[in-house]
Amino acid sequence: MLIKAQVEAAFSSPRLVAYFLFGTATLLILSDLVGKRTRQVEEMTWWDALWIGLFQAISVFPGISRSGATITGG
């Protein structure tokens, strides 16, 4: 509800959608290059779950993939 106006404005701007698509691709590339750590599910903390959830929350903007945001956050 705090960013409702910004989200609605983003849906009316094709240029902004393109930027978000590019941003998603950039984040996925960076997470692949930097995030080579492996952990087991049992080692996951509440902070990790919150972090992934915050990345999922930004996917309300058009052009940001929810699965891409989850992969990046993880």
N, C-alpha and C positions, 0 to 999 in steps of 0.2 A: 504494500500500500504506500510505502514511503517513496517509491520510485515509479509509481504508476504513470505519471505524465511522461517521464523519460522513455519508458518502455513503449507507450503508445506512439510517441513521436518517432521512435526508431522504426516502427513498422511502416511508416509513411515515407521513409527515405531509402531509396535503392542504394544510394552511395554508402550510407551507414551500414546497410546489410552487407555490402561488399567488404567494407572494412572489418566487420565482425567475422566474416568468412576467412579473410586473410589472417586475422588475429587468432582464430581457432587453429588454422594450419600452422602458424608460427609456434603456438603453445604446444601443439602435438610434436612438432619437430624438436623443440627444446626439451620437452619431457623425455623424448626418446634418447637424446644425446646425453642429458644430464642424469636422468633417473634410472641408472642401471642397478639399483639396489634390489635385493630380493628379501622378502620377509614372509613369514607364514601368517595365516589369518589369525592364529592364536596370539600373535605378537601385536596385533592391532589395538590401539588405545582409543579412548573416547575422543582425544584430540584429532587423531587420524580420521575418524568418522565425521567429526565436525568439519574438518578441512575439506573432505570430499563433498560433503553436503553444501558447503559454501560455493564450491565450484559448480555444483549442479544448479544452485540458485541463480547464477549469472546466465544460465542457459535460457532464461525467459526472454532474452533479447534475440531478435531474428538473426540467423546466420551463425549462432553459436550452438554447436551440437551438444546435446545433453550427454551422449556417450563419450564424445571427445573431451568434454569438461570433466567427466568422471575419471577418464583415463589420465588426464593431466593432473587432476587433484590427487589421484592415487599414486 
